[in-house]
Amino acid sequence: MEILLSDKAYENDVRPIINAFCPEEETRISTISIDFGRDKVYIDIKVNSGESYNSFTSTPDPINEKAAYKNAMKRLLYSMLSDISKKELPWGILTGIRPTKLVYELLEKGMDEEEIYRRMEEEYYCSKDRIAISILIANREMQLLNEMDYKNGYSLYIAIPFCPSTCLYCSFPSYSVERYADTVEGYLKALENEIRYASTCLPDKKLSTVYLGGGTPTTLSAKQLDRLLGLIRQLYDFTYVKEFCVEAGRPDSITKDKLMVLKKWGVDRISINPQTMQERTLELIGRKHTISQVYEAFHMARETGHDNINMDIIIGLMGERPEDVAYTLDMIKELDPEGLTVHTLAIKRAARLNAEKDNYKGLKAEKVPRMLELSKEFAKANGYLPYYLYRQKNMADNLENIGYAKYGKEGLYNILIMEEKQTILALGAGALSKFVYHDRKQIDRIDNVKNPKDYINRIDEMIKRKNDYLQERRDNN
């Protein structure tokens, strides 16, 4: 399929909609041409059978009303592709935006739910059920955030970019702990330098949440974890901390000693992530653990006193069907974790699954929307409430990721990072700090290099980036 745009600046707005309607392996469209005029957008679509469809829409001014101009164009493109394909997208024209963030902002402005329904339907073509869950989640987020002084606080994110193995679908900066074994200690020393510096960065803000992610933090030894968590507790004031979370993640990285270290330093939320309870899928996606290890890790966590455990699953994994997801959910029900996060498979360019996609053509997941419905039914039947939602590009069937938790066990850091409501001071390889300014609705981003070896060699530069930025902000104020 050929896509011809008179202005390449709109490519990131156009492609996600086209890709959602026209998966590469089943598209019958040969050419899509879009002409971006100042007061009109013209679209011409040719299909392989020789038929041609064309239409136009009047638009607001693209300079002074850029967002409205884009939305008018996207609505026209959506309507034409929907007519040709005879299908609709659950999230309409919403592609590179967090739906609940949009709804949250409308609620903050005082818009009532009826107005929000109308706005989401008419402007974004969202389905009624997606609008309903967005409003439900945004209201819950607002309730939780109002219980903390998030505007005057900040959260701390610490990246441990090592994993037991790299999953086929993963695009995060994560590195095999076996191949990078000689790097781990040097990485920790560099990270400790950044942690010490960061403890001086925001003296006027209160620490709200702490999150160790990656990668898999529990690839560190118990001794290394003890040293790292002890340093964090020594340097940072935990008086106002609402959540201390460690992404244990991979069951094959978890030991009783490590779980005891987490409890020793006050970690009050962990994740143990099977992704699926089908052994054949685990082997296919490169997760080197068994189902029995999931059970073993979970029971060890309970025995060591962990009473807020989240479990992640992924729907849309290669070769899986709705009955496979139903089986996974049945097994999770036996364990009864406090949280369940349901991810829809999103294949990003950096993932091995994308680079090697020809090897997996015959393993497409079946009926992914039904899988998501099963997870929603499971959550409702077992006392899990949705509390955060986000979407990514290239998600299977244009769906979403939803975090569920039992009441009072929600992951607060997840809300803060997804809704961009609080400054996140992010440390380690691949970490991205976000400095949020509520008064002027501005977010500044400062990133760290992704490769652990580069991070070790350039740690002084990583610290200087943050220091220069913060010094400039102080000078300007």
C-alpha positions in Angstrom: 0.0 0.0 0.0 1.3 3.4 -1.0 0.6 6.4 1.2 1.0 9.8 -0.5 0.9 12.9 1.8 1.2 16.5 0.6 2.7 17.4 4.0 4.9 14.8 5.7 4.4 16.6 9.1 1.1 14.7 9.5 2.5 11.2 8.9 2.4 10.2 12.6 -1.3 11.2 12.8 -2.3 9.3 9.6 -0.3 6.1 9.8 -1.8 4.7 13.1 -5.3 5.0 11.7 -4.4 3.4 8.4 -2.5 0.6 10.1 -5.4 -0.1 12.4 -7.9 -0.4 9.6 -5.5 -2.0 7.1 -3.2 -4.7 8.6 -0.4 -5.4 6.2 -1.3 -9.0 5.5 -5.0 -8.3 4.7 -5.3 -4.9 3.1 -7.0 -4.5 -0.2 -6.1 -0.8 -0.6 -3.4 0.1 -3.1 -3.1 3.9 -2.6 -4.1 6.5 -0.1 -3.5 10.2 -1.1 -4.1 13.1 1.3 -3.8 16.7 0.3 -3.6 19.1 3.3 -5.1 22.4 2.3 -5.3 25.5 4.5 -9.1 25.3 4.8 -9.9 21.8 3.4 -8.4 18.3 3.4 -8.9 16.1 0.3 -8.5 12.3 0.5 -8.4 9.9 -2.4 -8.3 6.1 -1.7 -7.8 3.5 -4.5 -8.4 -0.2 -3.9 -6.9 -3.2 -5.7 -10.1 -3.9 -7.6 -9.7 -0.5 -9.4 -12.4 1.3 -7.4 -11.7 4.9 -6.2 -13.1 6.7 -3.2 -12.6 10.5 -2.7 -13.9 13.1 -0.3 -13.0 16.3 1.4 -13.8 18.2 4.6 -13.6 21.8 5.6 -11.1 22.4 8.4 -10.2 25.1 11.0 -7.0 27.0 10.5 -4.0 24.6 10.7 -1.7 27.2 12.4 -4.0 28.7 15.0 -6.1 25.6 15.6 -3.7 22.8 14.9 -5.3 20.1 17.1 -8.8 20.8 15.6 -7.4 20.7 12.1 -5.8 17.3 12.7 -9.0 15.9 14.2 -11.1 17.1 11.3 -8.6 15.3 8.9 -8.6 12.1 11.0 -12.4 12.0 11.2 -12.6 12.1 7.4 -9.9 9.4 7.0 -11.6 7.3 9.7 -15.0 7.6 8.0 -13.7 6.6 4.6 -11.7 3.7 5.8 -14.6 2.5 8.0 -16.9 2.5 4.9 -14.4 0.6 2.8 -13.5 -2.0 5.4 -16.9 -2.3 7.0 -15.4 -2.1 10.5 -15.1 0.4 13.3 -12.3 1.0 15.9 -13.2 0.9 19.6 -11.2 4.1 20.3 -12.1 5.9 17.1 -9.5 8.4 16.0 -7.6 8.4 19.3 -4.2 7.0 18.5 -1.2 8.8 20.2 -3.1 10.0 23.2 -4.0 8.6 26.6 -7.8 8.4 26.7 -8.1 8.7 30.4 -5.8 11.7 30.5 -8.1 13.4 28.1 -11.2 12.5 30.2 -9.4 13.5 33.4 -8.7 17.0 32.0 -12.3 17.4 30.9 -13.5 16.4 34.4 -11.0 18.9 35.9 -12.5 21.6 33.8 -15.9 20.8 35.3 -17.5 19.1 32.3 -20.2 16.7 33.3 -20.3 13.0 32.2 -23.0 13.6 29.6 -21.0 16.3 28.0 -17.9 14.1 28.0 -19.9 11.3 26.3 -21.0 13.6 23.6 -17.5 15.1 23.1 -15.8 11.7 22.9 -18.4 10.3 20.5 -18.7 13.3 18.2 -15.1 14.5 18.1 -13.1 11.3 18.5 -15.6 8.6 17.3 -15.0 6.5 20.5 -17.4 3.7 21.2 -19.8 4.0 24.2 -18.2 1.2 26.2 -14.7 2.8 25.9 -16.0 6.2 26.9 -17.7 4.5 29.9 -14.5 2.8 31.1 -12.5 6.0 30.5 -14.8 8.0 32.7 -14.9 5.3 35.4 -11.1 5.1 35.6 -10.6 8.9 35.4 -12.9 9.4 38.4 -11.1 6.7 40.4 -7.7 8.3 39.5 -9.0 11.7 40.6 -10.1 10.3 43.9 -6.8 8.6 44.5 -4.7 11.6 43.5 -6.8 13.9 45.7 -5.6 11.8 48.6 -2.0 12.9 48.1 -0.3 16.2 47.6 0.9 15.2 44.2 1.5 18.7 42.9 4.0 19.5 45.6 5.6 16.0 45.4 7.7 13.9 43.1 8.2 10.2 42.4 11.5 8.4 42.0 12.0 5.8 39.2 15.1 3.6 39.3 15.9 1.4 36.3 17.6 -2.0 36.5 18.0 -2.8 32.8 18.8 -6.5 33.2 16.6 -9.6 32.6 17.2 -13.3 32.7 16.5 -13.3 28.9 15.0 -10.9 26.4 11.4 -11.6 25.5 10.5 -11.8 21.8 8.1 -8.9 22.0 10.1 -6.6 24.3 11.3 -3.2 23.1 12.4 -1.9 26.5 16.1 -1.3 27.1 16.7 -4.6 28.8 19.9 -6.8 28.6 20.5 -10.4 29.3 22.1 -10.7 32.8 24.1 -13.6 31.6 25.7 -11.7 28.7 26.1 -8.5 30.8 27.2 -10.2 34.1 30.5 -8.4 34.2 28.6 -5.1 33.8 26.2 -5.4 36.7 28.5 -4.3 39.5 29.9 -1.3 37.5 26.3 -0.4 36.6 25.3 -0.4 40.3 28.2 1.9 41.3 27.3 4.4 38.6 23.6 4.2 39.6 24.5 4.8 43.2 26.3 8.0 42.2 23.2 9.2 40.4 21.0 8.2 43.4 23.2 10.2 45.7 23.1 13.2 43.4 19.3 12.9 42.9 18.6 13.0 46.6 19.7 16.7 46.5 17.8 17.7 43.4 14.3 18.6 44.7 14.7 19.8 48.3 11.3 21.6 48.2 9.3 18.6 47.1 8.1 15.6 49.1 8.7 12.1 47.8 5.4 10.4 47.0 6.2 7.0 45.4 9.3 5.0 44.6 9.3 2.5 41.7 12.1 0.1 40.7 11.6 -1.2 37.2 13.6 -2.2 34.2 14.3 -4.8 33.0 13.9 -6.9 36.1 15.3 -5.5 39.4 15.3 -9.0 41.0 18.0 -10.1 38.6 20.3 -8.4 41.1 21.5 -10.7 43.9 20.0 -10.4 47.4 23.2 -8.7 48.6 23.1 -6.2 45.7 19.4 -5.5 46.3 20.1 -5.0 50.0 22.8 -2.5 49.3 20.7 -0.6 46.7 17.5 -0.4 48.8 19.4 0.5 51.9 21.1 3.4 50.1 17.7 4.7 48.9 16.2 4.5 52.4 19.3 6.2 53.8 19.2 9.2 51.4 15.5 9.9 50.9 12.9 11.0 53.3 10.1 8.4 53.3 7.7 10.3 55.6 5.2 11.0 52.8 5.8 8.0 50.6 2.5 6.3 49.7 4.0 3.4 47.7 7.4 1.6 47.4 7.1 -0.8 44.5 9.6 -3.2 43.0 8.9 -4.9 39.6 10.0 -8.4 40.5 8.6 -9.5 37.2 10.3 -12.7 36.1 9.5 -15.6 38.4 12.9 -17.2 37.6 14.6 -14.2 39.2 12.9 -14.4 42.5 14.3 -16.1 45.6 13.2 -16.1 49.3 16.3 -14.1 50.3 15.4 -11.4 47.8 11.8 -11.2 48.9 13.0 -10.9 52.5 15.3 -8.0 51.5 12.4 -6.2 49.9 10.3 -6.6 53.1 13.3 -5.5 55.2 13.4 -2.1 53.4 9.7 -1.5 53.4 8.7 -2.5 49.8 4.9 -2.7 49.9 4.0 -3.6 46.4 5.6 -6.1 44.0 4.8 -7.6 40.6 5.2 -11.2 39.6 4.4 -11.5 35.9 3.6 -14.7 34.2 2.3 -13.0 31.0 0.6 -16.4 30.1 0.1 -19.7 31.9 0.7 -21.7 28.7 4.1 -23.4 28.7 4.3 -23.6 24.9 3.8 -19.8 24.7 6.4 -19.1 27.3 8.9 -21.1 25.4 7.9 -19.4 22.1 8.3 -15.8 23.5 11.6 -16.5 25.2 10.6 -16.4 28.8 12.8 -19.0 30.5 10.6 -19.9 33.3 7.9 -22.5 33.9 4.4 -22.3 35.3 5.5 -24.1 38.4 8.0 -21.3 39.0 5.2 -18.7 38.9 3.4 -20.6 41.6 6.6 -21.1 43.6 7.5 -17.4 43.4 4.0 -16.3 44.4 3.8 -18.6 47.4 7.3 -17.5 48.6 6.1 -13.9 48.4 3.1 -14.7 50.5 5.2 -16.6 53.0 7.6 -13.6 53.4 4.7 -11.2 54.1 4.0 -9.6 50.8 0.3 -8.6 50.7 0.1 -6.4 47.6 1.1 -8.5 44.6 0.3 -7.6 41.0 0.4 -10.0 38.1 0.7 -9.0 34.4 -0.7 -11.0 31.5 -0.5 -10.3 27.8 -3.3 -11.0 25.4 -2.7 -11.4 21.7 0.5 -13.5 22.1 1.4 -15.7 19.1 -0.7 -18.7 18.6 -3.0 -18.1 21.5 -6.8 -18.3 21.5 -9.5 -17.0 23.9 -9.5 -20.4 25.7 -5.8 -20.0 26.4 -6.5 -16.7 28.1 -9.4 -18.2 30.0 -7.1 -20.9 31.3 -4.5 -18.3 32.3 -7.1 -16.4 34.2 -8.4 -19.5 36.0 -4.9 -20.2 37.2 -4.4 -16.6 38.4 -7.7 -16.9 40.2 -6.2 -19.7 42.3 -3.4 -17.4 43.4 -5.7 -14.4 44.1 -3.2 -11.5 43.6 -4.2 -8.0 44.7 -3.7 -6.6 41.2 -4.0 -7.8 37.6 -2.6 -5.8 34.7 -3.9 -6.9 31.2 -1.6 -5.8 28.3 -2.6 -6.1 24.7 0.4 -7.2 22.6 2.0 -4.2 20.8 4.8 -5.0 18.4 7.3 -2.1 18.3 10.0 -1.7 15.8 12.8 -2.4 18.3 11.3 -5.8 19.3 12.8 -9.0 17.9 9.3 -10.1 17.0 9.1 -7.3 14.5 12.5 -8.0 13.1 11.8 -11.7 12.8 8.1 -11.5 11.9 8.4 -13.8 8.9 9.2 -16.6 11.2 5.9 -16.2 13.1 3.4 -15.6 10.3 1.5 -18.8 11.0 1.1 -18.0 14.7 -1.3 -15.1 14.7 -3.5 -14.8 17.8 -7.2 -15.5 17.3 -10.1 -13.3 18.4 -8.0 -10.8 20.5 -11.1 -8.6 21.3 -12.7 -11.7 22.9 -9.6 -12.2 25.0 -9.9 -8.7 26.4 -13.6 -9.2 27.1 -12.8 -12.4 29.1 -10.3 -10.4 31.2 -12.9 -7.7 31.9 -15.5 -10.4 32.9 -12.9 -12.0 35.1 -12.0 -8.7 36.8 -15.6 -7.9 37.5 -16.4 -11.3 38.8 -13.4 -11.4 41.2 -13.5 -8.0 42.8 -10.9 -6.2 40.7 -11.6 -2.6 39.8 -10.1 -0.8 36.8 -7.8 2.1 37.9 -5.6 3.0 35.0 -5.6 2.5 31.2 -3.2 3.4 28.5 -2.7 2.7 24.8 0.3 2.2 22.5 0.7 2.3 18.8 0.5 -1.0 16.9 -1.6 -2.7 19.5 -3.5 -5.8 18.4 -7.0 -4.9 17.2 -6.6 -1.2 18.3 -7.3 -2.2 21.9 -5.8 -1.1 25.2 -3.9 -2.0 28.4 -5.9 -1.9 31.7 -4.7 -2.1 35.3 -7.1 -3.7 37.8 -6.7 -3.9 41.5 -8.7 -4.7 44.6 -9.9 -1.6 46.4 -7.1 0.2 48.1 -4.4 -1.8 46.4 -4.0 0.3 43.3 -0.5 1.1 41.9 -0.2 4.9 42.5 3.0 5.3 40.5 1.2 3.9 37.4 -1.4 6.6 37.6 1.1 9.4 38.2 3.3 8.3 35.2 0.5 7.6 32.8 -1.5 10.7 33.5 1.7 12.9 33.7 0.4 14.5 36.9 3.7 14.6 38.8 7.4 15.2 38.4 9.2 11.8 37.9 12.9 11.8 38.7 14.2 8.9 36.7 17.6 7.3 37.3 19.5 4.6 35.5 20.1 3.5 31.9 17.1 4.3 29.7 15.4 6.3 32.3 13.3 9.4 31.3 12.7 12.1 33.8 9.6 14.3 33.5 9.4 17.6 35.2 5.8 18.7 35.4 4.8 22.4 35.9 1.1 22.6 36.6 0.8 26.4 36.6 1.9 26.6 33.0 0.8 23.2 31.8 4.4 22.3 30.7 6.4 19.0 30.9 10.1 19.0 30.3 11.9 15.7 29.6 15.5 14.7 30.4 16.7 11.3 29.3 19.6 9.0 30.1 21.5 6.9 27.6 20.0 3.4 27.2 23.0 1.0 27.1 24.3 0.1 30.5 27.9 0.3 29.4 27.4 3.8 28.0 25.6 4.7 31.2 28.6 3.6 33.3 31.1 5.5 31.1 28.9 8.6 30.9 27.4 8.8 34.4 29.0 12.2 35.0 27.3 13.5 31.9 23.9 12.0 33.0 24.2 13.8 36.3 25.3 17.0 34.6 22.2 16.9 32.3 19.9 17.0 35.2 22.0 19.5 37.2 22.3 21.9 34.2 18.5 21.7 33.6 17.6 22.3 37.2 20.1 25.1 37.6 18.7 26.8 34.5 15.1 26.5 36.0 16.3 28.1 39.3 18.1 30.9 37.4 15.0 31.7 35.3 12.7 31.7 38.4 
